[in-house]
Amino acid sequence: MINSTFGSQTPGRSNMDVDHDDIMPAVSLSHGASQEAIPRISSADLEVSRHHISVFLSTHTAYELLPDSGKIITLDINLPVKQAFHILHEQGISVAPLWDFCKGQFVGVLSALDFILILRELGNHGSNMTEEQLETHTIAAWKEGKLHLTRTMDGDGGSFPRQHLIHAGPYDCMKDVALKILQNKVATVPIIHYSQDGSFPQLLHLASLSGILKCIYRYFRHSLSSLPILEQPICSIPLGTWVPKIGESRPFAMLRPNASLSAALTLLVQAEVSSIPIVDDNGSLLDIYSRSDITSLAKDKAYAQIHLDEMTIHQALRLGQNANSSYGFFNGQRFQMCLRSDPLHEVMKRLTNPGVRRLVIVEAGSNRVEGVISLSDVFNFLLR
């Protein structure tokens, strides 16, 4: 297999400095006789493919991403965190735009990452999330506190500019929308229509890379020859994050199911990734823990009864599943897998499915984790 990784240069990824006993050691890949020679695509074919995709995205607008029908959940910025937490869980969503009635504007978004930071911050101060704290602490108060927390995490002590709402208009081209998502490391971008005087903003849609990729795949699926890169196996192109080979020091986050929830949340924040494969002692995939899984703690008010260091990942995942279910590997619902030999167009097709944000690359037969390919990985590769 060609070693294909962006390493620390990949947008949205950063080197980790984590020392935890529950973190799985890197699993070395087998490079035996079974590995056939993979033809490498020419630079000319690669540029042709990227050019066609760039032209398509530049000539199609965000308006085309709007569904025929649907709903968008918007939260009042003065809503208590407790209610917001429950709403996200009950609606099965991980992000919601925020509305400020005083300003008459959309002012930001509330995401699963916010709840992760809230739980970690309270845990760092030796406190559990109490009903009173959740009831009195508003989203607006949390956003103000988050600025201070971000400056602390940043470590330079300098001024940290207030982040404004990242949004797009319905007639912005899809390429600009995709670049906003990638450059700002966000999951979605609200599509907002403003009247000529800037008043009465209308929230039309939450654009995501998944929706944009679906448009690309639908447009080119019957003319794959125009995009030679789509026929290439994913192991032959610099795409995704792969488990390092022996002797390499690149980080790759994996955890065992008995690792603490605290360890998982720490990795999600420090590694700047949206999910972590959960594996057994042989490195075989059992499940995956994602940022959005944090909303399951709203079930039966679990957030008020747990200690992050005492709850295991397996226990946390079971909160959001049927009590009789086992790991996601057996029910096949929580994550999607692919093989290193799968062509790029097949990977793109699977990533267009609703709710799928990444594929775990596994070894055929053993399901040993070999890497992860996310939506942002695909777009960073195609739009370079």
N, C-alpha and C positions, 0 to 999 in steps of 0.2 A: 504494500500500500504506500502510495506517495504520501509523505508527511505533509498534510495540508491543514494549516492552522494559521490564524492571524496573530495568535498569542496576545501580548499586551497591547498590540496596535489596533485590535478590533474595537470599534466603537461599541460602548455598552458593556465591555468587559474590562476588568482590571486585575492586576496581580493581587493574590491574596497572601496575607501573612497570618495564617491561622494555625495554631498548634492545639489539636484536640484529639483525644484518644479514640473518639468514635468516628473520626473521619477515615474513610477507606483509603488505603494506600493505592497509588496508581497501579492499574492493571496493565501489564505489558501485552501488546498485540502479537499474535502469532504470524510470522512471516515464512510459512513453510512452502512446500512444493505446490500446495493447493492454490496459492496465490498466482493467478494468471497475469501475464503482462497486460497492463492497461494502456491502450493507445491514448496519447496525450493530444488534446485539441490544439490546433494551431492558433497563434495569436491573431491571425486574420479572421478566422471563424469566430473567435471570442469577441473581437471588436464588432463584427457584423451583428452578432446576437445582441450585444449590449446596445448597439445603435438602433436596431429595430424596436427594442423595448423602450428605449429613451424617447424615440419619436412617438410611440403609442401613448406613453404616459404624458408627454408634453402636449398632445393634441386632444386629450380627453379630460373632462373636468370632474370635480368632486360631485357635481350634481348627478352624475351617472352612478354614484355609489349609493344614492338614496333608495331605500326599499320601497316597494309599492305601498306597503302599510307596515306599521310598527309603533312602538312606544319608546320614549326615553324618560328615565327617571331623573328628576332634578331635585336637589336638596337645598333647602333654605340654609344659608350660612349660619343662622342663629339657632339651628336645630341642635339639641343635645347630642353628644357623641353616641350615647346609648341608643337613641332612636335611629340614628344614621347607621350604626352597626347592624341593628336588627333589620332595617330596610334592605340593605345590601344582601344580607343572608336570605331573607324571605323572597326577594326578587331574583336571586341567583345571579347577581352581577358583582363585579369587583371594582367598578369605577362609576362615579356619577358627577355630573357638572354641578357647580355651586351657584346659587342665585342670591344676590344681595338686593333686597327690596328697597332699601334706602337709596342705593345708587341706581337701581333699575337696570342692572347689568349682570351678566355672568362673570364671575370673578375668579374662577379656578375650578379644580376638580378634587374630589375626595376619592382616594384609591385604597386598595388593600394594603399598600405600603404604609399609608398613614396609620392604620391600625397596628401594623407590625411595630412601627416606631413608638406608638403609644404604649404598647404592652412591654416593650424592651425598656423604655424610659422608666416606667413604674417599677419594673422588676429590678432595675439598677439601684433604685432607692429603697429596696426591700419592702415594697408595697404591692399588694394585689389590686386588681381593678375592682373597686367597690361600686356598689349601686349608686351611692351618693356622688362619687366623683364623676361617673358617667352621666348622671342626671343633671348635674350643674355645669359640667364642662361643655361648652358649645364648640361647634366646628370652627367658628371664627376665633375663639380663644386658643384652640389647638394650632391653627395656622400661624397665629402670632408666636406661640411658643416654639413652633417648628423652625422659625427663622433663627431663634437663639440656638436651638439644638443643632441646626445645620452649620452654624458658625463654629460651634464647639467641635463637631465632627470634622469640619474643614481644617481646623487646627492652626490656621494662620493668624487668627485673632483680628483680621482686617474686616472692613465693611463688606457685608454680603447683600447685594442688591435684591430688592423685593421682586419676586418672580411674578410677571403678569400672566394672564390667561393665554395659553397657546391655542390658537384657533385658526380656522380657514374659512373662506367664503365659498359658496356653492359653485362659483365659476372659476375658482382657482384650479390650475391643472393638477392632475393626479401626482405628477412628479414632485411638485412643490409640497403637496400634502405628505407624501412619503418621506421627503427629506426633512420636513418639520418633525415627524415622528422619530426619525433616526437621530437627528442632531440634538434633539431635546430629551432623548431617551425616555419617551413616554409611550404608553400602550395605545392611546387613542387621541384624536384631535377633534374637538367639537366643530361641526360645520354650522356656522351662524350667519343668518341673513340680516343685514342692517338696512333700515330705511335710509333715504338720502340724507336726512339730517342726523343720522346716527342713533336715533331713538328707536324704541320698540324692537329690540333684537329678537329674532326668532331662531330657536334651536331646532335644526332640521335633522341632524344625524350625528352619530359619533363614528368618525372615520377611523379605520384600523388598517394595518398592513394586510390583514387577512382578506378584507374586502377588495383592496387594490389588487392583490395577487389573484383573486378570483376573476377579476376583469381581464388580467393578463392571460391567464390560462384559458378562459373562455374564448378570447380573441384568437389565440395562436394554436389551439389544440388540434385544429384540422390542417395546420400548415407548419408542422414541426421542422420541416426541412429548412424553413427560413430562419430558424434559430438552432444552429448546430449544437450549441452548448447544452440544449435540453436533452439531447440523446446521451450525454456523457454520464458515466457512473459517478456518484458523488465522491468516491474515494480518489478520483483522478483530478479533482479541481479544488482550489483553496477555499473550501466552504465549511463552516461550522467549527466546533471546538471538539478536538479529539483527545482521548486518553493518551498521555505521553508514553513514549517508548522508554525502555530501560536506559538510565543515564541522563534523561532529560528532567529538568526541574520545573517545567511549566505546571501550573496548578490545574486541577480538575476536581470540582466539588462533587463528592458522593458521600452518602451517609448510610449507616446500618439502621434498621428499623428500631433498635433499642436506644439509639442516640436521643438526647433530650430535645424537646421542642425549642429550647433556648439555643442549642447549637445550630439547629436548622435556620432559625430566624437571623442569627448572627451571620451565617454564611450568605443568606439571601441579600443582606444589607452590604456586607463587606465585599463580596464578590461581584455585586451589581448584576446579579442574574435573577431571572424570574422563576426558576425551578431548580430542584436538586433531585437527581436519581436516587432512589432508595434501593440498596442492593444487599444480597446475602454475603456470606463469608467468601464465596467464590467470585464475587463481582457480578452475579447474575441479577437482572432487573426484577424487582418485586413490585415497586410502586414508584410514585414521583410526588414530591412535595412542592407545591407552587405557592406563590404569594397569595393567590386568591383563596387558598385553603384556610387562611386565617379567619375568614368569615364564619367558618363552621363553629367557632368558639361562641357564637351568638346563640347556638342551639342550647336550650335549657339553661341559659345564662352561665355557661361553662367558664366564661372569662372571670367570673367573680369567685370561682371555687378552686382554681388551679394555681400551681406554681410552675413557671416555665422550665425550671431546672428539674422538676420531678416528673412531668408528663413526657412520655416518649413520643416519637414521631408516629409510631404505629397506633398509639392511643388517640393521638390528635386526628389522624386520618379516619379512624373509625367513627369519630363524632359526626362526620359528614356522610357516612355510609350506612347502609342497613346493618343492624347489629349482628346479623348472621353472615355478612360478607367477609371475605378475606382480603388479600392484597389486590390491587388493581390489575395485576398480571392475570389473575384468574377470571375476573369478571369482564375484562377487556374494555372498560368504559372510561377509565380515568386518564389514559395516555395512549399515544400512538407510537409504533415502532417502525423502523426501516432497516434495510441491510446496506452495507457499504457498496454493494454491487447495483443497487437500485439507481436507475437513471434520474437525472434532475427533474424531468417533467413529472415523474411519478411522485417524487417528494413534494413538488409544488402542488400537485393535485390533492395530496393528503392534507397539506397545510391550508387548503381552502375550505376544509370542513369547519363548520361552526364550533367555536370553542377550542380548536386546536391551534396552539401557538408555537409548539416545537415538536420534533420527532426525536426519539431516543434511538441512536444507531446501536444495534446489537449484533452479536455473532450468531449466525444461523445454528440452530440446535441447542446451544447452551444459554442463549439470551444474555451472554456476558456483555456488559456495557462497553461500547467502543467510542462513543461520542454523542454529541447532541447537535442538532441543527434547528435553529429557531427562525422565525419569520424575519427578524432583523438580520440574521446571517445571510439569508437569501437576497434581501434587498441591498445589503452592503456589498455583496458580490456583484449583483447585476447592475448597480448604479455607480460603480467605481469609475 
